[in-house]
């Protein structure tokens, strides 16, 4: 896990969620600019956080009637 700054910790506390869960949700719902504004940080800071936390932001174009499905790869440990 990436080491977090005081500002990152403050945002996590304010929203009561870890950034690793909060940021993807907000970026998907609001976009990058509105997410940065909502968090009270610059777009550059938000971009740095995404990079530091390994969160990928991808843009795609869909034709009318097309859908996209996001799947999560979860590592399973055999004990």
PyMOL Python script that loads the backbone (N, CA, C, O; Angstrom):
from pymol import cmd

cmd.read_pdbstr("""\
ATOM      1  N   UNK A   1       0.838  -1.175   0.000  1.00  0.00           N
ATOM      2  CA  UNK A   1       0.000   0.000   0.000  1.00  0.00           C
ATOM      3  C   UNK A   1       0.887   1.244   0.000  1.00  0.00           C
ATOM      4  O   UNK A   1       1.926   1.280   0.660  1.00  0.00           O
ATOM      5  N   UNK A   2       0.468   2.250  -0.741  1.00  0.00           N
ATOM      6  CA  UNK A   2       1.239   3.479  -0.843  1.00  0.00           C
ATOM      7  C   UNK A   2       1.152   4.274   0.461  1.00  0.00           C
ATOM      8  O   UNK A   2       0.128   4.273   1.144  1.00  0.00           O
ATOM      9  N   UNK A   3       2.231   4.936   0.778  1.00  0.00           N
ATOM     10  CA  UNK A   3       2.238   5.797   1.958  1.00  0.00           C
ATOM     11  C   UNK A   3       1.388   7.023   1.657  1.00  0.00           C
ATOM     12  O   UNK A   3       1.506   7.613   0.584  1.00  0.00           O
ATOM     13  N   UNK A   4       0.548   7.402   2.582  1.00  0.00           N
ATOM     14  CA  UNK A   4      -0.394   8.491   2.351  1.00  0.00           C
ATOM     15  C   UNK A   4       0.025   9.757   3.081  1.00  0.00           C
ATOM     16  O   UNK A   4       0.571   9.714   4.183  1.00  0.00           O
ATOM     17  N   UNK A   5      -0.248  10.891   2.429  1.00  0.00           N
ATOM     18  CA  UNK A   5       0.054  12.193   3.016  1.00  0.00           C
ATOM     19  C   UNK A   5      -1.026  12.560   4.034  1.00  0.00           C
ATOM     20  O   UNK A   5      -2.055  11.892   4.140  1.00  0.00           O
ATOM     21  N   UNK A   6      -0.772  13.627   4.774  1.00  0.00           N
ATOM     22  CA  UNK A   6      -1.767  14.104   5.738  1.00  0.00           C
ATOM     23  C   UNK A   6      -3.050  14.520   5.027  1.00  0.00           C
ATOM     24  O   UNK A   6      -4.147  14.269   5.525  1.00  0.00           O
ATOM     25  N   UNK A   7      -2.913  15.156   3.866  1.00  0.00           N
ATOM     26  CA  UNK A   7      -4.092  15.571   3.111  1.00  0.00           C
ATOM     27  C   UNK A   7      -4.905  14.358   2.661  1.00  0.00           C
ATOM     28  O   UNK A   7      -6.135  14.374   2.717  1.00  0.00           O
ATOM     29  N   UNK A   8      -4.222  13.319   2.219  1.00  0.00           N
ATOM     30  CA  UNK A   8      -4.920  12.089   1.823  1.00  0.00           C
ATOM     31  C   UNK A   8      -5.681  11.510   3.016  1.00  0.00           C
ATOM     32  O   UNK A   8      -6.839  11.113   2.884  1.00  0.00           O
ATOM     33  N   UNK A   9      -5.038  11.464   4.163  1.00  0.00           N
ATOM     34  CA  UNK A   9      -5.677  10.936   5.374  1.00  0.00           C
ATOM     35  C   UNK A   9      -6.872  11.794   5.780  1.00  0.00           C
ATOM     36  O   UNK A   9      -7.895  11.268   6.217  1.00  0.00           O
ATOM     37  N   UNK A  10      -6.743  13.118   5.635  1.00  0.00           N
ATOM     38  CA  UNK A  10      -7.853  14.013   5.965  1.00  0.00           C
ATOM     39  C   UNK A  10      -9.060  13.767   5.063  1.00  0.00           C
ATOM     40  O   UNK A  10     -10.199  13.769   5.530  1.00  0.00           O
ATOM     41  N   UNK A  11      -8.813  13.556   3.775  1.00  0.00           N
ATOM     42  CA  UNK A  11      -9.906  13.289   2.835  1.00  0.00           C
ATOM     43  C   UNK A  11     -10.572  11.956   3.172  1.00  0.00           C
ATOM     44  O   UNK A  11     -11.797  11.842   3.146  1.00  0.00           O
ATOM     45  N   UNK A  12      -9.757  10.951   3.487  1.00  0.00           N
ATOM     46  CA  UNK A  12     -10.323   9.652   3.880  1.00  0.00           C
ATOM     47  C   UNK A  12     -11.212   9.798   5.115  1.00  0.00           C
ATOM     48  O   UNK A  12     -12.292   9.212   5.186  1.00  0.00           O
ATOM     49  N   UNK A  13     -10.753  10.575   6.073  1.00  0.00           N
ATOM     50  CA  UNK A  13     -11.520  10.772   7.305  1.00  0.00           C
ATOM     51  C   UNK A  13     -12.814  11.526   7.012  1.00  0.00           C
ATOM     52  O   UNK A  13     -13.870  11.173   7.537  1.00  0.00           O
ATOM     53  N   UNK A  14     -12.739  12.561   6.179  1.00  0.00           N
ATOM     54  CA  UNK A  14     -13.917  13.364   5.846  1.00  0.00           C
ATOM     55  C   UNK A  14     -15.001  12.524   5.168  1.00  0.00           C
ATOM     56  O   UNK A  14     -16.186  12.669   5.471  1.00  0.00           O
ATOM     57  N   UNK A  15     -14.591  11.642   4.246  1.00  0.00           N
ATOM     58  CA  UNK A  15     -15.548  10.839   3.488  1.00  0.00           C
ATOM     59  C   UNK A  15     -15.757   9.447   4.091  1.00  0.00           C
ATOM     60  O   UNK A  15     -16.584   8.671   3.612  1.00  0.00           O
ATOM     61  N   UNK A  16     -15.004   9.144   5.136  1.00  0.00           N
ATOM     62  CA  UNK A  16     -15.121   7.869   5.856  1.00  0.00           C
ATOM     63  C   UNK A  16     -14.955   6.655   4.937  1.00  0.00           C
ATOM     64  O   UNK A  16     -15.644   5.646   5.090  1.00  0.00           O
ATOM     65  N   UNK A  17     -14.034   6.772   3.986  1.00  0.00           N
ATOM     66  CA  UNK A  17     -13.740   5.676   3.049  1.00  0.00           C
ATOM     67  C   UNK A  17     -12.275   5.764   2.642  1.00  0.00           C
ATOM     68  O   UNK A  17     -11.733   6.865   2.550  1.00  0.00           O
ATOM     69  N   UNK A  18     -11.628   4.639   2.398  1.00  0.00           N
ATOM     70  CA  UNK A  18     -10.252   4.690   1.897  1.00  0.00           C
ATOM     71  C   UNK A  18     -10.235   5.248   0.473  1.00  0.00           C
ATOM     72  O   UNK A  18     -11.158   5.007  -0.304  1.00  0.00           O
ATOM     73  N   UNK A  19      -9.201   5.981   0.145  1.00  0.00           N
ATOM     74  CA  UNK A  19      -9.090   6.583  -1.186  1.00  0.00           C
ATOM     75  C   UNK A  19      -9.140   5.543  -2.299  1.00  0.00           C
ATOM     76  O   UNK A  19      -9.644   5.817  -3.389  1.00  0.00           O
ATOM     77  N   UNK A  20      -8.621   4.356  -2.026  1.00  0.00           N
ATOM     78  CA  UNK A  20      -8.614   3.298  -3.040  1.00  0.00           C
ATOM     79  C   UNK A  20     -10.029   2.922  -3.480  1.00  0.00           C
ATOM     80  O   UNK A  20     -10.223   2.443  -4.597  1.00  0.00           O
ATOM     81  N   UNK A  21     -11.001   3.133  -2.624  1.00  0.00           N
ATOM     82  CA  UNK A  21     -12.412   2.859  -2.952  1.00  0.00           C
ATOM     83  C   UNK A  21     -13.147   4.147  -3.353  1.00  0.00           C
ATOM     84  O   UNK A  21     -13.985   4.141  -4.255  1.00  0.00           O
ATOM     85  N   UNK A  22     -12.823   5.233  -2.678  1.00  0.00           N
ATOM     86  CA  UNK A  22     -13.501   6.506  -2.901  1.00  0.00           C
ATOM     87  C   UNK A  22     -13.213   7.092  -4.284  1.00  0.00           C
ATOM     88  O   UNK A  22     -14.137   7.481  -4.998  1.00  0.00           O
ATOM     89  N   UNK A  23     -11.938   7.156  -4.660  1.00  0.00           N
ATOM     90  CA  UNK A  23     -11.573   7.833  -5.902  1.00  0.00           C
ATOM     91  C   UNK A  23     -12.175   7.197  -7.154  1.00  0.00           C
ATOM     92  O   UNK A  23     -12.748   7.919  -7.971  1.00  0.00           O
ATOM     93  N   UNK A  24     -12.072   5.874  -7.344  1.00  0.00           N
ATOM     94  CA  UNK A  24     -12.687   5.308  -8.556  1.00  0.00           C
ATOM     95  C   UNK A  24     -14.183   5.595  -8.641  1.00  0.00           C
ATOM     96  O   UNK A  24     -14.700   5.906  -9.715  1.00  0.00           O
ATOM     97  N   UNK A  25     -14.867   5.492  -7.526  1.00  0.00           N
ATOM     98  CA  UNK A  25     -16.305   5.736  -7.499  1.00  0.00           C
ATOM     99  C   UNK A  25     -16.626   7.178  -7.890  1.00  0.00           C
ATOM    100  O   UNK A  25     -17.503   7.424  -8.718  1.00  0.00           O
ATOM    101  N   UNK A  26     -15.914   8.118  -7.293  1.00  0.00           N
ATOM    102  CA  UNK A  26     -16.172   9.529  -7.579  1.00  0.00           C
ATOM    103  C   UNK A  26     -15.804   9.899  -9.005  1.00  0.00           C
ATOM    104  O   UNK A  26     -16.545  10.625  -9.668  1.00  0.00           O
ATOM    105  N   UNK A  27     -14.667   9.409  -9.484  1.00  0.00           N
ATOM    106  CA  UNK A  27     -14.241   9.732 -10.851  1.00  0.00           C
ATOM    107  C   UNK A  27     -15.237   9.171 -11.859  1.00  0.00           C
ATOM    108  O   UNK A  27     -15.553   9.834 -12.846  1.00  0.00           O
ATOM    109  N   UNK A  28     -15.732   7.965 -11.624  1.00  0.00           N
ATOM    110  CA  UNK A  28     -16.734   7.382 -12.523  1.00  0.00           C
ATOM    111  C   UNK A  28     -18.030   8.180 -12.511  1.00  0.00           C
ATOM    112  O   UNK A  28     -18.650   8.377 -13.556  1.00  0.00           O
ATOM    113  N   UNK A  29     -18.441   8.637 -11.338  1.00  0.00           N
ATOM    114  CA  UNK A  29     -19.712   9.352 -11.211  1.00  0.00           C
ATOM    115  C   UNK A  29     -19.622  10.816 -11.627  1.00  0.00           C
ATOM    116  O   UNK A  29     -20.535  11.338 -12.267  1.00  0.00           O
ATOM    117  N   UNK A  30     -18.521  11.482 -11.266  1.00  0.00           N
ATOM    118  CA  UNK A  30     -18.424  12.931 -11.435  1.00  0.00           C
ATOM    119  C   UNK A  30     -17.449  13.392 -12.513  1.00  0.00           C
ATOM    120  O   UNK A  30     -17.595  14.488 -13.053  1.00  0.00           O
ATOM    121  N   UNK A  31     -16.454  12.559 -12.830  1.00  0.00           N
ATOM    122  CA  UNK A  31     -15.378  12.993 -13.718  1.00  0.00           C
ATOM    123  C   UNK A  31     -14.219  13.538 -12.895  1.00  0.00           C
ATOM    124  O   UNK A  31     -14.340  13.743 -11.687  1.00  0.00           O
ATOM    125  N   UNK A  32     -13.097  13.770 -13.564  1.00  0.00           N
ATOM    126  CA  UNK A  32     -11.882  14.191 -12.855  1.00  0.00           C
ATOM    127  C   UNK A  32     -12.001  15.590 -12.251  1.00  0.00           C
ATOM    128  O   UNK A  32     -11.696  15.782 -11.074  1.00  0.00           O
ATOM    129  N   UNK A  33     -12.438  16.560 -13.042  1.00  0.00           N
ATOM    130  CA  UNK A  33     -12.496  17.942 -12.548  1.00  0.00           C
ATOM    131  C   UNK A  33     -13.445  18.094 -11.371  1.00  0.00           C
ATOM    132  O   UNK A  33     -13.094  18.712 -10.366  1.00  0.00           O
ATOM    133  N   UNK A  34     -14.647  17.535 -11.488  1.00  0.00           N
ATOM    134  CA  UNK A  34     -15.631  17.655 -10.408  1.00  0.00           C
ATOM    135  C   UNK A  34     -15.191  16.886  -9.163  1.00  0.00           C
ATOM    136  O   UNK A  34     -15.472  17.308  -8.042  1.00  0.00           O
ATOM    137  N   UNK A  35     -14.506  15.765  -9.355  1.00  0.00           N
ATOM    138  CA  UNK A  35     -13.996  15.008  -8.208  1.00  0.00           C
ATOM    139  C   UNK A  35     -12.962  15.830  -7.457  1.00  0.00           C
ATOM    140  O   UNK A  35     -13.008  15.921  -6.230  1.00  0.00           O
ATOM    141  N   UNK A  36     -12.030  16.429  -8.190  1.00  0.00           N
ATOM    142  CA  UNK A  36     -11.011  17.265  -7.555  1.00  0.00           C
ATOM    143  C   UNK A  36     -11.670  18.407  -6.786  1.00  0.00           C
ATOM    144  O   UNK A  36     -11.285  18.706  -5.656  1.00  0.00           O
ATOM    145  N   UNK A  37     -12.657  19.037  -7.401  1.00  0.00           N
ATOM    146  CA  UNK A  37     -13.357  20.144  -6.745  1.00  0.00           C
ATOM    147  C   UNK A  37     -14.078  19.667  -5.480  1.00  0.00           C
ATOM    148  O   UNK A  37     -14.004  20.319  -4.438  1.00  0.00           O
ATOM    149  N   UNK A  38     -14.765  18.549  -5.572  1.00  0.00           N
ATOM    150  CA  UNK A  38     -15.500  17.991  -4.428  1.00  0.00           C
ATOM    151  C   UNK A  38     -14.554  17.635  -3.274  1.00  0.00           C
ATOM    152  O   UNK A  38     -14.900  17.800  -2.104  1.00  0.00           O
ATOM    153  N   UNK A  39     -13.358  17.144  -3.619  1.00  0.00           N
ATOM    154  CA  UNK A  39     -12.382  16.766  -2.592  1.00  0.00           C
ATOM    155  C   UNK A  39     -11.625  17.968  -2.042  1.00  0.00           C
ATOM    156  O   UNK A  39     -10.993  17.881  -0.990  1.00  0.00           O
ATOM    157  N   UNK A  40     -11.689  19.094  -2.757  1.00  0.00           N
ATOM    158  CA  UNK A  40     -10.973  20.286  -2.323  1.00  0.00           C
ATOM    159  C   UNK A  40      -9.494  20.253  -2.653  1.00  0.00           C
ATOM    160  O   UNK A  40      -8.676  20.834  -1.940  1.00  0.00           O
ATOM    161  N   UNK A  41      -9.148  19.559  -3.760  1.00  0.00           N
ATOM    162  CA  UNK A  41      -7.753  19.481  -4.206  1.00  0.00           C
ATOM    163  C   UNK A  41      -7.679  19.892  -5.675  1.00  0.00           C
ATOM    164  O   UNK A  41      -8.699  19.964  -6.360  1.00  0.00           O
ATOM    165  N   UNK A  42      -6.475  20.157  -6.146  1.00  0.00           N
ATOM    166  CA  UNK A  42      -6.298  20.506  -7.551  1.00  0.00           C
ATOM    167  C   UNK A  42      -6.388  19.253  -8.417  1.00  0.00           C
ATOM    168  O   UNK A  42      -6.272  18.130  -7.925  1.00  0.00           O
ATOM    169  N   UNK A  43      -6.598  19.469  -9.720  1.00  0.00           N
ATOM    170  CA  UNK A  43      -6.618  18.329 -10.641  1.00  0.00           C
ATOM    171  C   UNK A  43      -5.250  17.651 -10.667  1.00  0.00           C
ATOM    172  O   UNK A  43      -5.161  16.434 -10.831  1.00  0.00           O
ATOM    173  N   UNK A  44      -4.195  18.431 -10.507  1.00  0.00           N
ATOM    174  CA  UNK A  44      -2.844  17.855 -10.482  1.00  0.00           C
ATOM    175  C   UNK A  44      -2.668  16.949  -9.265  1.00  0.00           C
ATOM    176  O   UNK A  44      -2.088  15.869  -9.369  1.00  0.00           O
ATOM    177  N   UNK A  45      -3.166  17.387  -8.122  1.00  0.00           N
ATOM    178  CA  UNK A  45      -3.080  16.565  -6.907  1.00  0.00           C
ATOM    179  C   UNK A  45      -3.879  15.286  -7.071  1.00  0.00           C
ATOM    180  O   UNK A  45      -3.406  14.208  -6.713  1.00  0.00           O
ATOM    181  N   UNK A  46      -5.086  15.396  -7.610  1.00  0.00           N
ATOM    182  CA  UNK A  46      -5.903  14.208  -7.843  1.00  0.00           C
ATOM    183  C   UNK A  46      -5.183  13.253  -8.789  1.00  0.00           C
ATOM    184  O   UNK A  46      -5.168  12.046  -8.552  1.00  0.00           O
ATOM    185  N   UNK A  47      -4.590  13.776  -9.851  1.00  0.00           N
ATOM    186  CA  UNK A  47      -3.842  12.939 -10.789  1.00  0.00           C
ATOM    187  C   UNK A  47      -2.681  12.234 -10.111  1.00  0.00           C
ATOM    188  O   UNK A  47      -2.418  11.063 -10.381  1.00  0.00           O
ATOM    189  N   UNK A  48      -1.982  12.948  -9.225  1.00  0.00           N
ATOM    190  CA  UNK A  48      -0.869  12.357  -8.485  1.00  0.00           C
ATOM    191  C   UNK A  48      -1.364  11.244  -7.570  1.00  0.00           C
ATOM    192  O   UNK A  48      -0.746  10.182  -7.492  1.00  0.00           O
ATOM    193  N   UNK A  49      -2.468  11.479  -6.881  1.00  0.00           N
ATOM    194  CA  UNK A  49      -3.030  10.450  -6.001  1.00  0.00           C
ATOM    195  C   UNK A  49      -3.402   9.200  -6.789  1.00  0.00           C
ATOM    196  O   UNK A  49      -3.104   8.084  -6.364  1.00  0.00           O
ATOM    197  N   UNK A  50      -4.050   9.385  -7.930  1.00  0.00           N
ATOM    198  CA  UNK A  50      -4.439   8.236  -8.758  1.00  0.00           C
ATOM    199  C   UNK A  50      -3.202   7.441  -9.165  1.00  0.00           C
ATOM    200  O   UNK A  50      -3.196   6.212  -9.097  1.00  0.00           O
ATOM    201  N   UNK A  51      -2.162   8.144  -9.584  1.00  0.00           N
ATOM    202  CA  UNK A  51      -0.911   7.496  -9.981  1.00  0.00           C
ATOM    203  C   UNK A  51      -0.278   6.778  -8.791  1.00  0.00           C
ATOM    204  O   UNK A  51       0.122   5.619  -8.902  1.00  0.00           O
ATOM    205  N   UNK A  52      -0.188   7.463  -7.663  1.00  0.00           N
ATOM    206  CA  UNK A  52       0.442   6.909  -6.465  1.00  0.00           C
ATOM    207  C   UNK A  52      -0.287   5.663  -5.959  1.00  0.00           C
ATOM    208  O   UNK A  52       0.343   4.725  -5.471  1.00  0.00           O
ATOM    209  N   UNK A  53      -1.614   5.659  -6.075  1.00  0.00           N
ATOM    210  CA  UNK A  53      -2.414   4.540  -5.585  1.00  0.00           C
ATOM    211  C   UNK A  53      -2.632   3.457  -6.640  1.00  0.00           C
ATOM    212  O   UNK A  53      -3.275   2.442  -6.369  1.00  0.00           O
ATOM    213  N   UNK A  54      -2.099   3.672  -7.840  1.00  0.00           N
ATOM    214  CA  UNK A  54      -2.217   2.665  -8.900  1.00  0.00           C
ATOM    215  C   UNK A  54      -3.612   2.563  -9.492  1.00  0.00           C
ATOM    216  O   UNK A  54      -3.995   1.510 -10.003  1.00  0.00           O
ATOM    217  N   UNK A  55      -4.376   3.648  -9.428  1.00  0.00           N
ATOM    218  CA  UNK A  55      -5.740   3.660  -9.968  1.00  0.00           C
ATOM    219  C   UNK A  55      -5.673   4.135 -11.416  1.00  0.00           C
ATOM    220  O   UNK A  55      -5.207   5.240 -11.697  1.00  0.00           O
ATOM    221  N   UNK A  56      -6.138   3.303 -12.317  1.00  0.00           N
ATOM    222  CA  UNK A  56      -6.113   3.624 -13.744  1.00  0.00           C
ATOM    223  C   UNK A  56      -7.423   4.274 -14.162  1.00  0.00           C
ATOM    224  O   UNK A  56      -8.504   3.800 -13.814  1.00  0.00           O
ATOM    225  N   UNK A  57      -7.314   5.361 -14.908  1.00  0.00           N
ATOM    226  CA  UNK A  57      -8.492   6.021 -15.471  1.00  0.00           C
ATOM    227  C   UNK A  57      -8.403   5.853 -16.977  1.00  0.00           C
ATOM    228  O   UNK A  57      -7.426   6.259 -17.606  1.00  0.00           O
ATOM    229  N   UNK A  58      -9.438   5.249 -17.544  1.00  0.00           N
ATOM    230  CA  UNK A  58      -9.464   5.015 -18.988  1.00  0.00           C
ATOM    231  C   UNK A  58     -10.716   5.624 -19.572  1.00  0.00           C
ATOM    232  O   UNK A  58     -11.770   5.653 -18.936  1.00  0.00           O
ATOM    233  N   UNK A  59     -10.586   6.109 -20.787  1.00  0.00           N
ATOM    234  CA  UNK A  59     -11.713   6.711 -21.486  1.00  0.00           C
ATOM    235  C   UNK A  59     -12.043   5.879 -22.700  1.00  0.00           C
ATOM    236  O   UNK A  59     -11.145   5.471 -23.436  1.00  0.00           O
ATOM    237  N   UNK A  60     -13.317   5.620 -22.924  1.00  0.00           N
ATOM    238  CA  UNK A  60     -13.725   4.878 -24.105  1.00  0.00           C
ATOM    239  C   UNK A  60     -14.931   5.564 -24.729  1.00  0.00           C
ATOM    240  O   UNK A  60     -15.635   6.328 -24.068  1.00  0.00           O
ATOM    241  N   UNK A  61     -15.162   5.286 -25.999  1.00  0.00           N
ATOM    242  CA  UNK A  61     -16.328   5.816 -26.701  1.00  0.00           C
ATOM    243  C   UNK A  61     -17.250   4.656 -27.051  1.00  0.00           C
ATOM    244  O   UNK A  61     -16.797   3.628 -27.554  1.00  0.00           O
ATOM    245  N   UNK A  62     -18.533   4.820 -26.788  1.00  0.00           N
ATOM    246  CA  UNK A  62     -19.517   3.781 -27.071  1.00  0.00           C
ATOM    247  C   UNK A  62     -20.529   4.294 -28.087  1.00  0.00           C
ATOM    248  O   UNK A  62     -20.987   5.434 -28.002  1.00  0.00           O
ATOM    249  N   UNK A  63     -20.868   3.451 -29.039  1.00  0.00           N
ATOM    250  CA  UNK A  63     -21.940   3.765 -29.979  1.00  0.00           C
ATOM    251  C   UNK A  63     -23.271   3.593 -29.261  1.00  0.00           C
ATOM    252  O   UNK A  63     -23.337   2.916 -28.235  1.00  0.00           O
ATOM    253  N   UNK A  64     -24.332   4.197 -29.787  1.00  0.00           N
ATOM    254  CA  UNK A  64     -25.650   3.988 -29.179  1.00  0.00           C
ATOM    255  C   UNK A  64     -25.972   2.498 -29.091  1.00  0.00           C
ATOM    256  O   UNK A  64     -25.775   1.752 -30.050  1.00  0.00           O
ATOM    257  N   UNK A  65     -26.459   2.083 -27.952  1.00  0.00           N
ATOM    258  CA  UNK A  65     -26.815   0.685 -27.749  1.00  0.00           C
ATOM    259  C   UNK A  65     -25.687  -0.177 -27.214  1.00  0.00           C
ATOM    260  O   UNK A  65     -25.930  -1.305 -26.787  1.00  0.00           O
ATOM    261  N   UNK A  66     -24.451   0.326 -27.227  1.00  0.00           N
ATOM    262  CA  UNK A  66     -23.329  -0.434 -26.690  1.00  0.00           C
ATOM    263  C   UNK A  66     -23.261  -0.254 -25.176  1.00  0.00           C
ATOM    264  O   UNK A  66     -23.679   0.770 -24.635  1.00  0.00           O
ATOM    265  N   UNK A  67     -22.732  -1.262 -24.515  1.00  0.00           N
ATOM    266  CA  UNK A  67     -22.546  -1.216 -23.066  1.00  0.00           C
ATOM    267  C   UNK A  67     -21.124  -1.621 -22.737  1.00  0.00           C
ATOM    268  O   UNK A  67     -20.426  -2.220 -23.555  1.00  0.00           O
ATOM    269  N   UNK A  68     -20.711  -1.292 -21.544  1.00  0.00           N
ATOM    270  CA  UNK A  68     -19.405  -1.725 -21.062  1.00  0.00           C
ATOM    271  C   UNK A  68     -19.604  -2.374 -19.696  1.00  0.00           C
ATOM    272  O   UNK A  68     -20.435  -1.940 -18.898  1.00  0.00           O
ATOM    273  N   UNK A  69     -18.838  -3.402 -19.449  1.00  0.00           N
ATOM    274  CA  UNK A  69     -18.890  -4.096 -18.167  1.00  0.00           C
ATOM    275  C   UNK A  69     -17.495  -4.060 -17.557  1.00  0.00           C
ATOM    276  O   UNK A  69     -16.509  -4.375 -18.223  1.00  0.00           O
ATOM    277  N   UNK A  70     -17.421  -3.681 -16.310  1.00  0.00           N
ATOM    278  CA  UNK A  70     -16.149  -3.629 -15.603  1.00  0.00           C
ATOM    279  C   UNK A  70     -16.083  -4.833 -14.682  1.00  0.00           C
ATOM    280  O   UNK A  70     -16.966  -5.047 -13.851  1.00  0.00           O
ATOM    281  N   UNK A  71     -15.025  -5.616 -14.841  1.00  0.00           N
ATOM    282  CA  UNK A  71     -14.838  -6.798 -14.004  1.00  0.00           C
ATOM    283  C   UNK A  71     -13.624  -6.589 -13.116  1.00  0.00           C
ATOM    284  O   UNK A  71     -12.647  -5.954 -13.511  1.00  0.00           O
ATOM    285  N   UNK A  72     -13.702  -7.123 -11.937  1.00  0.00           N
ATOM    286  CA  UNK A  72     -12.609  -7.018 -10.986  1.00  0.00           C
ATOM    287  C   UNK A  72     -11.878  -8.346 -10.908  1.00  0.00           C
ATOM    288  O   UNK A  72     -12.495  -9.404 -10.779  1.00  0.00           O
ATOM    289  N   UNK A  73     -10.557  -8.277 -10.987  1.00  0.00           N
ATOM    290  CA  UNK A  73      -9.744  -9.479 -10.796  1.00  0.00           C
ATOM    291  C   UNK A  73      -9.352  -9.547  -9.335  1.00  0.00           C
ATOM    292  O   UNK A  73      -8.635  -8.683  -8.829  1.00  0.00           O
ATOM    293  N   UNK A  74      -9.819 -10.560  -8.675  1.00  0.00           N
ATOM    294  CA  UNK A  74      -9.527 -10.738  -7.253  1.00  0.00           C
ATOM    295  C   UNK A  74      -8.607 -11.939  -7.106  1.00  0.00           C
ATOM    296  O   UNK A  74      -8.899 -13.034  -7.586  1.00  0.00           O
ATOM    297  N   UNK A  75      -7.500 -11.706  -6.438  1.00  0.00           N
ATOM    298  CA  UNK A  75      -6.564 -12.808  -6.209  1.00  0.00           C
ATOM    299  C   UNK A  75      -7.099 -13.689  -5.093  1.00  0.00           C
ATOM    300  O   UNK A  75      -7.512 -13.204  -4.040  1.00  0.00           O
ATOM    301  N   UNK A  76      -7.085 -14.979  -5.339  1.00  0.00           N
ATOM    302  CA  UNK A  76      -7.516 -15.917  -4.311  1.00  0.00           C
ATOM    303  C   UNK A  76      -6.294 -16.647  -3.786  1.00  0.00           C
ATOM    304  O   UNK A  76      -5.445 -17.109  -4.549  1.00  0.00           O
ATOM    305  N   UNK A  77      -6.227 -16.738  -2.484  1.00  0.00           N
ATOM    306  CA  UNK A  77      -5.101 -17.432  -1.860  1.00  0.00           C
ATOM    307  C   UNK A  77      -5.553 -18.798  -1.400  1.00  0.00           C
ATOM    308  O   UNK A  77      -6.608 -18.956  -0.787  1.00  0.00           O
ATOM    309  N   UNK A  78      -4.742 -19.765  -1.706  1.00  0.00           N
ATOM    310  CA  UNK A  78      -5.031 -21.121  -1.253  1.00  0.00           C
ATOM    311  C   UNK A  78      -4.172 -21.370  -0.026  1.00  0.00           C
ATOM    312  O   UNK A  78      -2.950 -21.232  -0.081  1.00  0.00           O
ATOM    313  N   UNK A  79      -4.794 -21.729   1.060  1.00  0.00           N
ATOM    314  CA  UNK A  79      -4.040 -21.860   2.297  1.00  0.00           C
ATOM    315  C   UNK A  79      -4.012 -23.242   2.714  1.00  0.00           C
ATOM    316  O   UNK A  79      -3.420 -23.564   3.744  1.00  0.00           O
TER     317      UNK A  79
END
""", "prot")
cmd.dss("prot")
cmd.show_as("cartoon", "prot")
cmd.util.cbc("prot")
cmd.orient("prot")
